Amino acid sequence: MEKVFTESRSKTPEEKIWIGIIQQAFEDAFEIGIGHNLSMGEIQRARNWFYTKACADACDHAGTTRDHIQKLYNKLSDRYKSGHITKDELRFAIRRLELKL
């Protein structure tokens, strides 16, 4: 049996900026941003953003796909709502999002 090793390439500075934008959308959607006082409308916009062309464009610039980001968002959302992960664990996962891309 042959083992396959994938070489992870480092992200460009531009990709890292776009990843930061995606991370901010995650934090806004889960209402976990530090020092944020978002209205319900802003939170709902952040949640809906994952299903827009703007998200698809950001994902393209970040070197990933909208489908992949939506799966991560839905998985984190399900786990958080069901109590399988805490707010701190959710924040930690979002901060390490780059490793999943």
All heavy atoms as an XYZ file, in Angstrom:
831
protein
N       0.838     -1.170      0.000
C       0.000      0.000      0.000
C       0.889      1.241      0.000
O       1.815      1.355      0.774
C      -0.895     -0.031      1.237
C      -1.784      1.180      1.318
S      -2.736      1.204      2.824
C      -4.223      0.478      2.241
N       0.551      2.162     -0.844
C       1.356      3.353     -1.013
C       0.747      4.507     -0.230
O      -0.455      4.732     -0.258
C       1.378      3.708     -2.504
C       2.431      4.705     -2.867
C       2.477      4.877     -4.386
O       2.533      3.871     -5.106
O       2.443      6.025     -4.799
N       1.570      5.225      0.513
C       1.092      6.379      1.270
C       1.178      7.618      0.397
O       2.116      7.779     -0.375
C       1.931      6.595      2.518
C       1.704      5.558      3.573
C       2.436      5.928      4.827
C       2.172      4.900      5.897
N       2.814      5.235      7.147
N       0.200      8.456      0.541
C       0.177      9.698     -0.217
C       0.388     10.850      0.745
O      -0.297     10.970      1.755
C      -1.179      9.871     -0.956
C      -1.213     11.202     -1.666
C      -1.409      8.725     -1.909
N       1.349     11.678      0.439
C       1.623     12.858      1.239
C       1.261     14.076      0.418
O       1.690     14.206     -0.730
C       3.105     12.937      1.632
C       3.515     11.849      2.570
C       4.106     10.694      2.101
C       3.293     11.982      3.927
C       4.493      9.681      2.962
C       3.670     10.973      4.800
C       4.267      9.826      4.314
N       0.483     14.942      1.017
C       0.169     16.180      0.319
C       1.009     17.288      0.909
O       1.193     17.372      2.123
C      -1.323     16.540      0.453
O      -1.630     16.658      1.838
C      -2.204     15.486     -0.198
N       1.512     18.101      0.057
C       2.333     19.212      0.497
C       1.437     20.428      0.673
O       0.757     20.845     -0.249
C       3.405     19.508     -0.560
C       4.359     20.588     -0.156
C       5.418     20.810     -1.211
O       5.879     19.829     -1.808
O       5.763     21.977     -1.438
N       1.387     20.942      1.873
C       0.567     22.121      2.094
C       1.382     23.351      1.723
O       2.502     23.513      2.154
C       0.113     22.201      3.547
O       1.225     22.378      4.386
N       0.763     24.163      0.898
C       1.465     25.368      0.497
C       1.082     26.491      1.436
O      -0.007     26.506      1.997
C       1.140     25.722     -0.952
C      -0.261     26.205     -1.172
C      -0.466     26.683     -2.606
N      -1.785     27.233     -2.761
C      -2.116     28.476     -2.474
N      -1.220     29.316     -2.022
N      -3.356     28.901     -2.638
N       1.987     27.408      1.624
C       1.673     28.516      2.518
C       0.778     29.506      1.786
O       0.819     29.639      0.568
C       2.960     29.198      2.987
O       3.684     29.657      1.882
N      -0.049     30.165      2.549
C      -0.997     31.125      1.996
C      -0.294     32.445      1.695
O       0.608     32.863      2.415
C      -2.138     31.381      2.995
C      -2.923     30.146      3.358
C      -3.813     29.734      2.236
C      -4.703     28.577      2.640
N      -5.473     28.063      1.558
N      -0.744     33.086      0.637
C      -0.209     34.404      0.300
C      -0.803     35.429      1.268
O      -1.837     35.171      1.896
C      -0.573     34.801     -1.144
O      -2.002     34.979     -1.229
C      -0.118     33.755     -2.149
N      -0.186     36.597      1.366
C      -0.771     37.631      2.233
C      -2.207     37.991      1.830
O      -3.059     38.218      2.703
C       0.171     38.822      2.034
C       1.480     38.201      1.675
C       1.124     36.997      0.850
N      -2.485     38.006      0.547
C      -3.836     38.325      0.073
C      -4.825     37.245      0.514
O      -5.937     37.554      0.942
C      -3.869     38.466     -1.453
C      -3.126     39.684     -1.972
C      -1.612     39.486     -2.079
O      -1.126     38.334     -1.962
O      -0.907     40.490     -2.252
N      -4.422     35.977      0.413
C      -5.300     34.886      0.859
C      -5.563     34.991      2.348
O      -6.689     34.756      2.803
C      -4.684     33.528      0.516
C      -4.719     33.190     -0.961
C      -3.952     31.929     -1.307
O      -2.899     31.659     -0.678
O      -4.402     31.215     -2.209
N      -4.551     35.371      3.114
C      -4.715     35.509      4.557
C      -5.699     36.629      4.903
O      -6.479     36.500      5.851
C      -3.371     35.758      5.231
C      -2.486     34.527      5.232
C      -1.165     34.793      5.906
C      -0.299     33.536      5.867
N       0.969     33.736      6.562
N      -5.697     37.697      4.130
C      -6.664     38.779      4.347
C      -8.084     38.272      4.108
O      -8.983     38.518      4.902
C      -6.353     39.987      3.442
C      -5.074     40.671      3.919
C      -7.527     40.974      3.415
C      -4.547     41.730      2.979
N      -8.272     37.530      3.014
C      -9.598     36.990      2.707
C     -10.035     35.961      3.734
O     -11.208     35.885      4.090
C      -9.636     36.431      1.287
C      -9.651     37.527      0.276
C      -8.615     37.960     -0.494
C     -10.760     38.371     -0.054
N      -9.014     39.012     -1.278
C     -10.320     39.281     -1.033
C     -12.078     38.442      0.380
C     -11.162     40.246     -1.580
C     -12.915     39.402     -0.166
C     -12.459     40.291     -1.123
N      -9.110     35.180      4.253
C      -9.433     34.231      5.321
C      -9.894     35.003      6.562
O     -10.844     34.606      7.234
C      -8.233     33.311      5.627
C      -8.005     32.352      4.450
C      -8.444     32.539      6.925
C      -6.698     31.595      4.510
N      -9.244     36.120      6.840
C      -9.654     36.964      7.958
C     -11.069     37.492      7.786
O     -11.834     37.573      8.754
N     -11.435     37.835      6.566
C     -12.796     38.302      6.285
C     -13.795     37.175      6.553
O     -14.853     37.396      7.158
C     -12.892     38.818      4.835
C     -12.104     40.120      4.716
C     -14.346     38.995      4.402
C     -11.876     40.596      3.292
N     -13.457     35.970      6.128
C     -14.333     34.817      6.368
C     -14.434     34.537      7.861
O     -15.518     34.272      8.388
C     -13.827     33.587      5.583
C     -13.928     33.850      4.066
C     -14.592     32.329      5.982
C     -13.200     32.835      3.208
N     -13.312     34.621      8.570
C     -13.330     34.408     10.016
C     -14.216     35.443     10.710
O     -14.956     35.109     11.637
C     -11.910     34.485     10.586
C     -11.061     33.290     10.241
C      -9.600     33.490     10.615
O      -9.032     34.556     10.364
N      -9.009     32.471     11.211
N     -14.159     36.687     10.253
C     -14.990     37.730     10.845
C     -16.469     37.434     10.619
O     -17.293     37.642     11.507
C     -14.635     39.107     10.272
C     -15.366     40.243     10.960
C     -14.997     40.342     12.426
O     -13.823     40.424     12.767
N     -15.995     40.330     13.297
N     -16.802     36.921      9.431
C     -18.194     36.543      9.154
C     -18.644     35.433     10.106
O     -19.774     35.455     10.610
C     -18.349     36.105      7.701
N     -17.767     34.459     10.366
C     -18.084     33.396     11.325
C     -18.353     33.999     12.709
O     -19.346     33.664     13.351
C     -16.933     32.393     11.434
C     -16.997     31.235     10.476
C     -16.404     31.303      9.235
C     -17.628     30.055     10.829
C     -16.442     30.235      8.351
C     -17.673     28.978      9.973
C     -17.081     29.063      8.726
N     -17.462     34.870     13.173
C     -17.628     35.465     14.498
C     -18.912     36.272     14.589
O     -19.623     36.197     15.588
C     -16.419     36.332     14.853
C     -15.182     35.521     15.158
C     -14.035     36.349     15.696
O     -14.214     37.570     15.937
O     -12.955     35.775     15.896
N     -19.223     37.033     13.547
C     -20.456     37.820     13.551
C     -21.683     36.904     13.537
O     -22.659     37.159     14.250
C     -20.499     38.757     12.343
C     -19.475     39.884     12.430
O     -18.867     40.080     13.507
O     -19.284     40.568     11.410
N     -21.638     35.839     12.747
C     -22.777     34.926     12.642
C     -23.042     34.203     13.968
O     -24.195     33.917     14.291
C     -22.529     33.901     11.530
N     -21.984     33.933     14.725
C     -22.148     33.237     16.007
C     -22.191     34.200     17.199
O     -22.248     33.758     18.345
C     -21.020     32.224     16.212
C     -21.130     31.015     15.329
C     -20.208     30.785     14.328
C     -22.170     30.109     15.495
C     -20.300     29.661     13.510
C     -22.280     28.994     14.680
C     -21.345     28.766     13.688
N     -22.134     35.499     16.908
C     -22.203     36.534     17.955
C     -21.088     36.376     18.983
O     -21.326     36.524     20.189
C     -23.551     36.504     18.668
C     -24.749     36.584     17.768
C     -26.045     36.373     18.530
O     -26.353     37.209     19.405
O     -26.715     35.366     18.249
N     -19.881     36.079     18.530
C     -18.799     35.860     19.494
C     -17.652     36.840     19.333
O     -16.620     36.673     19.954
C     -18.246     34.418     19.426
C     -17.691     34.104     18.044
C     -19.297     33.425     19.847
C     -16.942     32.792     17.991
N     -17.837     37.851     18.503
C     -16.778     38.842     18.348
C     -16.545     39.588     19.647
O     -17.475     39.918     20.377
N     -15.310     39.852     19.954
C     -14.961     40.561     21.184
C     -15.234     42.054     20.972
O     -14.781     42.641     20.001
C     -13.488     40.321     21.556
C     -13.282     38.841     21.844
C     -13.067     41.181     22.738
C     -11.844     38.441     22.056
N     -15.999     42.620     21.877
C     -16.284     44.046     21.805
C     -17.307     44.419     20.748
O     -17.418     45.574     20.383
N     -18.053     43.458     20.256
C     -19.051     43.733     19.225
C     -20.420     43.866     19.875
O     -20.773     43.108     20.769
C     -19.098     42.602     18.197
C     -17.872     42.524     17.363
N     -17.861     42.012     16.121
C     -16.592     42.907     17.590
C     -16.646     42.060     15.613
N     -15.869     42.591     16.505
N     -21.160     44.809     19.395
C     -22.530     44.981     19.843
C     -23.397     44.994     18.589
O     -23.818     46.044     18.135
C     -22.677     46.266     20.649
C     -24.009     46.354     21.346
O     -24.746     45.371     21.415
N     -24.326     47.533     21.851
N     -23.605     43.822     18.016
C     -24.310     43.708     16.746
C     -25.816     43.631     16.956
O     -26.283     43.006     17.907
C     -23.845     42.463     15.992
C     -22.366     42.388     15.631
C     -22.046     41.038     15.008
C     -21.995     43.498     14.672
N     -26.545     44.236     16.034
C     -28.004     44.120     16.071
C     -28.395     42.760     15.501
O     -27.595     42.093     14.836
C     -28.635     45.235     15.245
O     -28.383     45.027     13.864
N     -29.632     42.357     15.733
C     -30.108     41.082     15.182
C     -30.069     41.108     13.657
O     -29.804     40.088     13.033
C     -31.518     40.769     15.680
C     -31.548     40.225     17.102
S     -30.436     38.828     17.384
C     -31.123     37.583     16.327
N     -30.307     42.264     13.062
C     -30.239     42.387     11.607
C     -28.833     42.130     11.080
O     -28.652     41.450     10.067
N     -27.837     42.660     11.777
C     -26.452     42.454     11.370
C     -26.038     40.996     11.540
O     -25.316     40.443     10.700
C     -25.525     43.358     12.183
C     -25.697     44.825     11.859
C     -24.977     45.728     12.846
O     -25.010     45.437     14.067
O     -24.392     46.727     12.386
N     -26.503     40.373     12.595
C     -26.196     38.960     12.828
C     -26.832     38.104     11.743
O     -26.193     37.205     11.184
C     -26.670     38.524     14.230
C     -25.849     39.251     15.297
C     -26.581     37.016     14.398
C     -26.443     39.188     16.683
N     -28.072     38.404     11.401
C     -28.760     37.646     10.350
C     -28.086     37.848      8.999
O     -27.949     36.911      8.223
C     -30.239     38.044     10.273
C     -31.064     37.098      9.432
C     -30.995     35.655      9.919
O     -31.132     35.381     11.104
N     -30.766     34.723      9.012
N     -27.622     39.069      8.720
C     -26.886     39.329      7.476
C     -25.605     38.505      7.422
O     -25.239     37.971      6.377
C     -26.559     40.815      7.351
C     -27.424     41.551      6.369
C     -26.925     42.945      6.042
N     -26.539     43.761      7.186
C     -27.373     44.474      7.928
N     -28.648     44.463      7.682
N     -26.920     45.180      8.940
N     -24.925     38.395      8.563
C     -23.692     37.597      8.627
C     -24.011     36.125      8.369
O     -23.268     35.445      7.649
C     -23.019     37.765      9.983
N     -25.101     35.637      8.910
C     -25.486     34.237      8.695
C     -25.878     33.990      7.236
O     -25.533     32.953      6.664
C     -26.635     33.862      9.625
C     -26.201     33.805     11.073
C     -27.345     33.568     12.010
N     -26.846     33.524     13.390
C     -27.606     33.630     14.443
N     -28.920     33.776     14.317
N     -27.072     33.584     15.649
N     -26.583     34.934      6.651
C     -27.001     34.790      5.252
C     -25.829     34.937      4.281
O     -25.879     34.427      3.165
C     -28.081     35.817      4.912
C     -29.380     35.553      5.627
O     -29.644     34.441      6.085
N     -30.196     36.591      5.760
N     -24.775     35.635      4.703
C     -23.630     35.910      3.841
C     -23.010     34.619      3.292
O     -22.524     34.587      2.171
C     -22.583     36.715      4.621
C     -21.369     37.040      3.820
C     -21.227     38.071      2.932
C     -20.115     36.346      3.822
N     -19.965     38.059      2.386
C     -19.264     37.004      2.920
C     -19.636     35.235      4.497
C     -17.956     36.594      2.674
C     -18.345     34.815      4.266
C     -17.523     35.490      3.365
N     -23.057     33.549      4.063
C     -22.447     32.285      3.645
C     -23.114     31.693      2.407
O     -22.580     30.776      1.795
C     -22.461     31.273      4.796
C     -21.552     31.658      5.919
C     -22.040     32.309      7.040
C     -20.189     31.404      5.844
C     -21.196     32.686      8.069
C     -19.334     31.775      6.859
C     -19.838     32.422      7.981
N     -24.265     32.230      2.009
C     -25.017     31.704      0.866
C     -25.096     32.716     -0.273
O     -25.949     32.609     -1.141
C     -26.426     31.291      1.338
C     -26.339     30.282      2.457
C     -26.385     30.683      3.785
C     -26.138     28.941      2.178
C     -26.257     29.766      4.810
C     -26.009     28.013      3.200
C     -26.067     28.432      4.515
O     -25.932     27.513      5.513
N     -24.164     33.676     -0.276
C     -24.182     34.734     -1.291
C     -23.000     34.611     -2.250
O     -22.032     33.895     -1.989
C     -24.117     36.124     -0.630
O     -22.845     36.258      0.030
C     -25.247     36.327      0.368
N     -23.099     35.377     -3.331
C     -21.999     35.439     -4.294
C     -20.773     36.101     -3.661
O     -19.640     35.741     -3.969
C     -22.414     36.202     -5.545
C     -21.317     36.236     -6.602
C     -21.780     36.832     -7.887
C     -20.745     36.900     -8.972
N     -19.353     36.744     -8.646
N     -21.013     37.045     -2.763
C     -19.895     37.698     -2.070
C     -19.064     36.675     -1.303
O     -17.829     36.750     -1.287
C     -20.415     38.784     -1.130
N     -19.727     35.713     -0.688
C     -19.017     34.643      0.017
C     -18.235     33.793     -0.985
O     -17.080     33.453     -0.732
C     -19.990     33.782      0.806
S     -19.212     32.372      1.629
N     -18.866     33.470     -2.092
C     -18.189     32.662     -3.116
C     -16.938     33.377     -3.611
O     -15.881     32.756     -3.786
C     -19.143     32.368     -4.269
N     -17.044     34.693     -3.807
C     -15.886     35.474     -4.263
C     -14.790     35.493     -3.203
O     -13.602     35.311     -3.517
C     -16.307     36.904     -4.609
C     -17.190     36.981     -5.842
O     -17.213     36.015     -6.647
O     -17.872     38.019     -6.003
N     -15.172     35.703     -1.938
C     -14.182     35.720     -0.856
C     -13.485     34.367     -0.740
O     -12.264     34.298     -0.563
C     -14.857     36.088      0.468
N     -14.260     33.302     -0.870
C     -13.685     31.956     -0.795
C     -12.712     31.707     -1.940
O     -11.646     31.124     -1.741
C     -14.796     30.907     -0.812
S     -15.795     30.909      0.681
N     -13.069     32.172     -3.115
C     -12.194     32.030     -4.278
C     -10.866     32.752     -4.041
O      -9.804     32.209     -4.308
C     -12.890     32.574     -5.527
C     -12.104     32.314     -6.794
O     -11.638     31.171     -6.983
O     -11.953     33.253     -7.605
N     -10.951     33.958     -3.490
C      -9.733     34.731     -3.192
C      -8.920     34.097     -2.062
O      -7.705     34.268     -2.011
C     -10.085     36.168     -2.821
C     -10.640     36.979     -3.948
N      -9.967     37.207     -5.125
C     -11.832     37.610     -4.081
C     -10.699     37.947     -5.925
N     -11.851     38.207     -5.319
N      -9.599     33.376     -1.175
C      -8.918     32.737     -0.039
C      -8.361     31.365     -0.393
O      -7.709     30.724      0.419
C      -9.879     32.610      1.145
N      -8.637     30.906     -1.611
C      -8.105     29.616     -2.042
C      -8.948     28.436     -1.617
O      -8.431     27.335     -1.436
N     -10.248     28.642     -1.446
C     -11.152     27.557     -1.068
C     -12.459     27.720     -1.835
O     -12.548     28.550     -2.724
C     -11.391     27.541      0.467
O     -12.097     26.357      0.814
C     -12.128     28.761      0.950
N     -13.456     26.924     -1.481
C     -14.742     27.018     -2.157
C     -15.838     27.384     -1.154
O     -15.703     27.119      0.045
C     -15.139     25.684     -2.822
O     -15.330     24.697     -1.803
C     -14.078     25.230     -3.810
N     -16.898     27.961     -1.668
C     -18.029     28.317     -0.808
C     -18.647     27.062     -0.210
O     -19.040     27.055      0.957
C     -19.063     29.118     -1.583
C     -20.226     29.542     -0.705
C     -21.186     30.439     -1.395
N     -21.816     29.726     -2.489
C     -22.755     30.238     -3.256
N     -23.151     31.473     -3.073
N     -23.293     29.533     -4.221
N     -18.703     25.986     -0.971
C     -19.264     24.733     -0.454
C     -18.512     24.265      0.788
O     -19.116     23.834      1.769
C     -19.241     23.629     -1.512
C     -20.248     23.842     -2.620
O     -21.200     24.624     -2.416
O     -20.087     23.218     -3.680
N     -17.192     24.348      0.729
C     -16.369     23.921      1.862
C     -16.639     24.794      3.087
O     -16.799     24.285      4.211
C     -14.890     23.965      1.476
C     -13.972     23.464      2.537
N     -13.960     22.156      2.966
C     -13.043     24.107      3.282
C     -13.054     22.014      3.921
N     -12.492     23.184      4.133
N     -16.704     26.096      2.885
C     -16.961     27.025      3.989
C     -18.359     26.808      4.555
O     -18.561     26.825      5.772
C     -16.760     28.486      3.524
C     -15.278     28.749      3.227
C     -17.287     29.484      4.559
C     -14.343     28.582      4.413
N     -19.336     26.570      3.682
C     -20.701     26.309      4.151
C     -20.759     25.037      4.988
O     -21.453     24.999      6.009
C     -21.664     26.186      2.968
C     -21.994     27.508      2.319
C     -22.844     27.339      1.071
O     -22.856     26.265      0.456
N     -23.536     28.386      0.681
N     -20.032     24.014      4.577
C     -20.004     22.772      5.365
C     -19.397     23.017      6.742
O     -19.908     22.517      7.754
C     -19.214     21.690      4.624
C     -19.953     21.092      3.451
C     -19.109     20.071      2.721
C     -19.787     19.642      1.440
N     -18.930     18.795      0.611
N     -18.307     23.783      6.785
C     -17.688     24.105      8.071
C     -18.634     24.928      8.937
O     -18.779     24.662     10.135
C     -16.373     24.874      7.852
C     -15.217     24.092      7.254
C     -14.056     25.036      6.931
C     -14.765     23.001      8.193
N     -19.298     25.902      8.332
C     -20.245     26.744      9.070
C     -21.389     25.899      9.629
O     -21.732     26.005     10.807
C     -20.787     27.859      8.172
C     -21.911     28.635      8.801
C     -21.660     29.534      9.834
C     -23.226     28.460      8.382
C     -22.694     30.230     10.431
C     -24.260     29.155      8.970
C     -23.990     30.043      9.988
O     -25.019     30.724     10.577
N     -21.965     25.053      8.794
C     -23.091     24.227      9.239
C     -22.670     23.231     10.321
O     -23.414     22.992     11.284
C     -23.727     23.501      8.054
C     -24.476     24.453      7.146
O     -25.045     25.440      7.593
N     -24.468     24.173      5.860
N     -21.487     22.659     10.174
C     -21.000     21.700     11.178
C     -20.770     22.394     12.520
O     -21.201     21.901     13.565
C     -19.711     21.043     10.687
C     -19.176     19.983     11.617
C     -17.960     19.300     11.046
C     -17.468     18.204     11.966
N     -16.303     17.509     11.417
N     -20.112     23.553     12.486
C     -19.883     24.292     13.727
C     -21.205     24.745     14.342
O     -21.391     24.671     15.556
C     -18.975     25.498     13.474
C     -17.500     25.203     13.272
C     -16.749     26.466     12.884
C     -16.888     24.585     14.525
N     -22.117     25.186     13.501
C     -23.418     25.639     13.976
C     -24.172     24.504     14.667
O     -24.710     24.675     15.777
C     -24.237     26.188     12.808
O     -25.482     26.667     13.253
N     -24.203     23.349     14.038
C     -24.888     22.197     14.624
C     -24.257     21.781     15.950
O     -24.959     21.516     16.931
C     -24.883     21.005     13.657
C     -25.758     21.227     12.442
O     -26.610     22.149     12.460
O     -25.578     20.481     11.447
N     -22.928     21.732     15.977
C     -22.235     21.310     17.193
C     -22.410     22.323     18.328
O     -22.547     21.960     19.485
C     -20.756     21.052     16.910
C     -20.559     19.824     16.005
C     -19.099     19.504     15.748
N     -18.302     19.334     16.942
C     -18.262     18.219     17.690
N     -18.975     17.180     17.356
N     -17.479     18.159     18.749
N     -22.428     23.609     17.978
C     -22.590     24.659     18.984
C     -24.019     24.667     19.533
O     -24.225     24.719     20.742
C     -22.214     26.011     18.380
C     -22.268     27.159     19.345
C     -21.508     27.167     20.511
C     -23.072     28.269     19.087
C     -21.548     28.233     21.393
C     -23.122     29.336     19.964
C     -22.351     29.310     21.106
O     -22.388     30.365     21.983
N     -24.994     24.587     18.642
C     -26.399     24.601     19.069
C     -26.754     23.381     19.914
O     -27.573     23.472     20.825
C     -27.320     24.655     17.850
C     -27.351     25.995     17.172
C     -28.237     25.940     15.941
C     -28.184     27.231     15.161
N     -28.966     27.143     13.908
N     -26.131     22.246     19.617
C     -26.437     21.021     20.360
C     -25.653     20.922     21.670
O     -25.854     19.986     22.438
C     -26.146     19.790     19.500
O     -24.759     19.680     19.245
N     -24.748     21.862     21.913
C     -23.996     21.864     23.156
C     -22.756     20.987     23.151
O     -22.133     20.786     24.189
N     -22.374     20.489     21.975
C     -21.175     19.647     21.892
C     -19.879     20.453     22.000
O     -18.836     19.893     22.341
C     -21.174     18.835     20.590
C     -22.145     17.705     20.613
N     -23.409     17.809     20.095
C     -22.039     16.462     21.124
C     -24.043     16.672     20.261
N     -23.239     15.828     20.890
N     -19.954     21.741     21.678
C     -18.784     22.604     21.839
C     -19.224     23.881     22.548
O     -20.360     24.325     22.413
C     -18.081     22.939     20.500
C     -19.020     23.628     19.511
C     -17.444     21.713     19.887
C     -18.347     24.104     18.235
N     -18.301     24.447     23.299
C     -18.579     25.684     24.040
C     -18.258     26.889     23.160
O     -17.667     26.762     22.079
C     -17.714     25.756     25.305
O     -16.332     25.847     24.905
C     -17.928     24.556     26.204
N     -18.607     28.056     23.657
C     -18.302     29.294     22.941
C     -16.790     29.459     22.776
O     -16.312     29.869     21.719
C     -18.883     30.488     23.685
C     -18.737     31.792     22.933
C     -19.342     32.953     23.701
C     -20.812     33.016     23.374
N     -21.428     34.284     23.821
N     -16.019     29.098     23.790
C     -14.556     29.198     23.698
C     -13.999     28.226     22.658
O     -13.084     28.570     21.908
C     -13.909     28.935     25.051
C     -14.140     30.077     26.033
O     -14.347     31.221     25.582
O     -14.104     29.817     27.251
N     -14.541     27.022     22.615
C     -14.098     26.048     21.618
C     -14.479     26.499     20.211
O     -13.722     26.309     19.262
C     -14.685     24.669     21.911
C     -14.117     24.037     23.161
C     -14.885     22.811     23.614
O     -16.120     22.751     23.445
O     -14.222     21.891     24.149
N     -15.648     27.115     20.085
C     -16.077     27.652     18.801
C     -15.143     28.756     18.349
O     -14.693     28.780     17.197
C     -17.514     28.173     18.921
C     -18.134     28.808     17.686
C     -18.230     27.799     16.544
C     -19.506     29.367     18.018
N     -14.819     29.665     19.244
C     -13.894     30.769     18.929
C     -12.531     30.206     18.516
O     -11.921     30.677     17.558
C     -13.754     31.695     20.137
C     -12.913     32.926     19.855
C     -12.850     33.874     21.036
N     -14.130     34.546     21.207
C     -14.876     34.463     22.302
N     -14.486     33.744     23.336
N     -16.014     35.113     22.388
N     -12.048     29.196     19.228
C     -10.765     28.559     18.905
C     -10.812     27.943     17.506
O      -9.872     28.093     16.728
C     -10.437     27.485     19.953
C      -9.124     26.816     19.748
C      -7.939     27.467     20.031
C      -9.066     25.511     19.259
C      -6.707     26.840     19.840
C      -7.846     24.880     19.057
C      -6.662     25.549     19.353
N     -11.906     27.273     17.175
C     -12.046     26.654     15.848
C     -12.029     27.706     14.750
O     -11.408     27.514     13.696
C     -13.330     25.834     15.778
N     -12.690     28.825     14.983
C     -12.728     29.888     13.978
C     -11.341     30.489     13.787
O     -10.917     30.756     12.660
C     -13.764     30.963     14.370
C     -15.179     30.378     14.276
C     -13.628     32.195     13.479
C     -16.262     31.249     14.883
N     -10.622     30.671     14.862
C      -9.270     31.231     14.768
C      -8.307     30.303     14.041
O      -7.312     30.740     13.485
C      -8.743     31.578     16.144
C      -9.462     32.762     16.732
C      -8.893     33.169     18.040
N      -9.635     34.322     18.554
C      -9.741     34.634     19.812
N      -9.132     33.890     20.722
N     -10.442     35.678     20.196
N      -8.598     29.010     14.042
C      -7.734     28.045     13.355
C      -8.310     27.631     11.980
O      -7.909     26.638     11.409
C      -7.536     26.828     14.249
C      -6.768     27.183     15.513
C      -6.563     26.010     16.426
N      -5.983     24.862     15.811
C      -4.678     24.599     15.718
N      -3.825     25.420     16.243
N      -4.245     23.501     15.142
N      -9.230     28.417     11.485
C      -9.902     28.116     10.223
C      -8.918     27.937      9.072
O      -9.110     27.073      8.221
C     -10.892     29.242      9.895
C     -11.745     29.066      8.657
C     -12.711     27.905      8.856
C     -12.500     30.337      8.350
N      -7.863     28.695      9.079
C      -6.866     28.624      7.997
C      -6.321     27.208      7.826
O      -6.005     26.776      6.713
C      -5.716     29.588      8.268
C      -4.691     29.626      7.177
C      -3.594     30.654      7.432
O      -3.775     31.557      8.250
O      -2.541     30.525      6.792
N      -6.244     26.455      8.901
C      -5.707     25.091      8.829
C      -6.656     24.132      8.115
O      -6.247     23.068      7.679
C      -5.408     24.567     10.235
C      -4.401     25.384     11.042
C      -4.272     24.823     12.442
C      -3.064     25.429     10.340
N      -7.939     24.508      8.007
C      -8.936     23.667      7.337
C      -9.088     24.009      5.870
O      -9.871     23.394      5.174
C     -10.301     23.816      8.029
C     -10.332     23.267      9.421
C     -10.383     21.784      9.377
C     -10.611     21.183     10.740
N     -10.693     19.751     10.676
N      -8.350     25.010      5.407
C      -8.491     25.445      4.011
C      -7.333     24.987      3.155
O      -6.248     24.858      3.561
C      -8.618     26.964      3.941
C      -9.718     27.567      4.810
C      -9.731     29.061      4.648
C     -11.067     26.998      4.456
